[in-house]
Amino acid sequence: MPFADRKAAGQALEAALPALDPMQTVVIALPRGGVPVAAPICAARGLPLDLVLVRKIGLPDQPELAVGAIVEGDPPMFEINAGVALMAGLSAPQVEKMGRALLPEIRRRRAAWLGDGARPDLKGPDLKGKVLVVVDDGAATGATLGASLAALRAQGPARIIVALPIAPADTLRRLRALSDEVICLEVPQPFHAVGQGYRDFGQVSTPR
């Protein structure tokens, strides 16, 4: 049965998670949809919430066509779509320069979501040696989540658990290769879209 909404999906995920030490665990949400899924997990388990922010790097004349992605961090991590870059005649340094132009907006969004508790990046001892529970409202291709996992792994966590309400089986296979454990509640066959797992799948707005 579909989840009523993202909050209900988060409550169901919380029940499926293993025992977690609040002193050694951080829940990492992918905005926007992952935040309302992660919130009930944090509330029920007394776990801190953090974010990982990823921005698509669109072509200048076709902003919806991704030539890559930038994941916040120090330094930021880049994923480059080699085929699109080749088609557009862009080198890797050019794509990275385009991505760096998005960093001010990434910082603004982190501050909007977390307020005074926002960290400017993912470096330092905050995540090193911790168990990370990485949460989104679902995954279709898993491209954004995969880039996020690579960036988080570079921070030296002890363990990464991916927690999803819904995803297709082939995406879950790829995510298992990038994490230590994957918990997914619904694996529909056939898979059409993340929204098929929800009765209410309205857009989540970014705080201003």
C-alpha positions as CSV (number, residue, x, y, z in Angstrom):
1,M,0.0,0.0,0.0
2,P,1.3,3.5,-0.7
3,F,2.5,5.6,2.2
4,A,0.1,8.4,3.2
5,D,2.9,11.0,2.9
6,R,6.6,11.5,3.6
7,K,6.1,11.7,7.4
8,A,4.4,8.3,7.3
9,A,7.2,6.9,5.2
10,G,9.7,8.2,7.8
11,Q,7.8,6.5,10.6
12,A,7.8,3.2,8.7
13,L,11.5,3.5,8.0
14,E,12.3,4.3,11.7
15,A,10.6,1.0,12.7
16,A,12.8,-0.9,10.2
17,L,16.1,0.6,11.3
18,P,18.5,-1.3,13.6
19,A,19.4,-0.1,17.1
20,L,21.5,3.1,16.8
21,D,23.6,4.9,19.3
22,P,22.6,8.6,19.4
23,M,26.1,9.6,20.3
24,Q,27.6,7.8,17.3
25,T,24.9,8.3,14.6
26,V,24.0,11.1,12.3
27,V,20.9,11.1,10.0
28,I,21.8,12.7,6.7
29,A,18.8,13.9,4.6
30,L,18.8,14.8,0.9
31,P,16.8,18.0,0.5
32,R,14.1,18.5,-0.4
33,G,12.1,15.4,-0.2
34,G,14.4,13.5,2.3
35,V,14.0,16.1,5.0
36,P,10.4,15.3,6.0
37,V,11.2,11.6,5.8
38,A,14.2,12.0,8.1
39,A,12.4,14.2,10.7
40,P,10.3,11.5,12.4
41,I,13.4,9.2,12.4
42,C,15.4,11.8,14.3
43,A,12.5,12.6,16.6
44,A,11.8,9.0,17.6
45,R,15.5,8.0,18.0
46,G,16.9,11.2,19.4
47,L,19.3,11.5,16.5
48,P,20.9,14.6,15.0
49,L,19.9,15.7,11.5
50,D,22.3,16.9,8.9
51,L,22.1,17.5,5.1
52,V,24.1,16.7,2.0
53,L,23.4,19.1,-0.8
54,V,23.8,18.2,-4.4
55,R,23.2,20.6,-7.3
56,K,22.9,19.6,-11.0
57,I,25.3,21.4,-13.3
58,G,23.2,22.2,-16.3
59,L,24.4,23.3,-19.8
60,P,24.2,27.1,-20.2
61,D,21.8,26.8,-23.2
62,Q,20.0,23.7,-21.8
63,P,19.9,24.1,-18.0
64,E,17.7,20.9,-17.7
65,L,20.4,18.8,-19.3
66,A,22.9,17.8,-16.7
67,V,26.6,17.9,-17.7
68,G,27.4,17.0,-14.1
69,A,26.7,17.5,-10.4
70,I,28.5,19.2,-7.5
71,V,28.3,17.8,-4.0
72,E,29.1,20.2,-1.1
73,G,32.2,19.5,0.8
74,D,35.8,20.8,1.4
75,P,36.7,20.4,-1.3
76,P,33.5,19.9,-3.2
77,M,33.1,16.7,-5.2
78,F,32.2,16.7,-8.8
79,E,30.4,14.1,-10.9
80,I,30.8,14.7,-14.7
81,N,28.6,13.3,-17.4
82,A,31.4,12.6,-19.9
83,G,29.0,12.0,-22.8
84,V,27.2,15.3,-22.4
85,A,30.4,17.2,-21.7
86,L,31.9,15.8,-24.9
87,M,28.8,16.7,-26.9
88,A,28.9,20.2,-25.5
89,G,32.6,20.6,-26.1
90,L,33.3,21.2,-22.4
91,S,36.4,20.0,-20.5
92,A,36.4,18.7,-17.0
93,P,37.9,22.0,-15.6
94,Q,35.2,24.0,-17.4
95,V,32.4,21.9,-15.9
96,E,34.0,22.2,-12.4
97,K,34.1,26.0,-12.9
98,M,30.4,26.0,-13.7
99,G,29.8,23.9,-10.6
100,R,31.7,26.2,-8.3
101,A,29.4,29.0,-9.4
102,L,26.6,27.1,-7.6
103,L,28.3,27.0,-4.2
104,P,26.8,30.3,-2.9
105,E,23.3,28.9,-3.5
106,I,24.3,25.6,-1.8
107,R,25.4,27.5,1.3
108,R,22.2,29.6,1.2
109,R,20.1,26.4,1.1
110,R,22.0,24.8,3.9
111,A,21.5,27.8,6.1
112,A,17.8,28.0,5.2
113,W,17.2,24.4,6.1
114,L,19.3,24.2,9.3
115,G,19.4,27.9,10.4
116,D,22.1,28.7,13.0
117,G,23.1,25.0,13.2
118,A,24.2,24.9,9.6
119,R,27.7,23.7,9.0
120,P,29.4,25.3,6.0
121,D,30.7,22.0,4.7
122,L,31.1,18.3,5.5
123,K,34.7,18.3,6.7
124,G,36.2,17.8,10.2
125,P,35.4,15.4,12.9
126,D,31.6,15.7,12.7
127,L,31.1,12.6,10.5
128,K,34.4,10.8,10.9
129,G,33.9,7.5,12.7
130,K,30.1,7.9,12.8
131,V,27.3,5.8,11.6
132,L,25.5,7.7,8.9
133,V,21.8,7.0,8.0
134,V,21.3,8.5,4.6
135,V,17.6,9.2,3.9
136,D,15.7,10.3,0.9
137,D,12.0,10.0,-0.1
138,G,12.9,7.4,-2.7
139,A,15.3,6.8,-5.5
140,A,14.7,6.3,-9.2
141,T,18.1,6.1,-11.0
142,G,20.0,6.8,-7.8
143,A,22.4,9.2,-9.5
144,T,22.1,12.0,-7.0
145,L,22.1,9.7,-4.1
146,G,25.1,7.8,-5.5
147,A,27.1,11.1,-5.8
148,S,26.1,12.0,-2.2
149,L,27.3,8.6,-0.9
150,A,30.7,9.0,-2.6
151,A,31.1,12.5,-0.9
152,L,30.0,11.2,2.5
153,R,32.3,8.1,2.3
154,A,35.3,10.5,1.8
155,Q,34.5,11.9,5.3
156,G,35.6,8.7,6.9
157,P,32.4,7.4,8.6
158,A,32.4,4.0,10.3
159,R,29.3,2.8,8.5
160,I,26.8,4.1,5.9
161,I,23.2,2.9,6.0
162,V,20.9,4.0,3.1
163,A,17.2,4.2,4.2
164,L,14.6,4.6,1.5
165,P,10.8,4.2,1.4
166,I,10.8,3.1,-2.3
167,A,13.2,2.3,-5.1
168,P,13.6,-0.1,-8.0
169,A,15.7,-3.3,-7.7
170,D,18.4,-2.3,-10.1
171,T,19.0,1.0,-8.3
172,L,19.2,-0.8,-5.0
173,R,21.9,-3.0,-6.4
174,R,24.0,0.0,-7.3
175,L,23.5,1.7,-3.9
176,R,24.5,-1.5,-2.1
177,A,27.9,-1.2,-3.8
178,L,28.3,2.3,-2.4
179,S,27.1,1.7,1.2
180,D,27.3,-0.8,4.0
181,E,23.6,-1.5,4.2
182,V,20.5,-0.6,2.3
183,I,17.0,-0.6,3.9
184,C,14.2,-0.1,1.4
185,L,10.6,-0.7,2.3
186,E,9.0,-1.0,-1.2
187,V,10.5,-2.4,-4.3
188,P,7.7,-2.3,-6.8
189,Q,7.7,-4.3,-10.0
190,P,7.3,-2.6,-12.4
191,F,8.7,0.6,-11.0
192,H,7.4,3.8,-12.6
193,A,8.3,6.7,-10.3
194,V,9.0,7.5,-6.7
195,G,5.6,9.1,-6.4
196,Q,3.8,5.8,-7.0
197,G,4.7,4.9,-3.4
198,Y,2.7,7.9,-1.9
199,R,-0.9,9.0,-1.7
200,D,0.3,12.6,-1.0
201,F,3.6,13.4,-2.8
202,G,3.3,17.1,-3.0
203,Q,6.4,19.3,-3.6
204,V,8.5,20.2,-0.6
205,S,9.3,23.9,-0.5
206,T,12.8,25.2,0.5
207,P,12.7,27.5,3.6
208,R,13.4,31.1,2.8
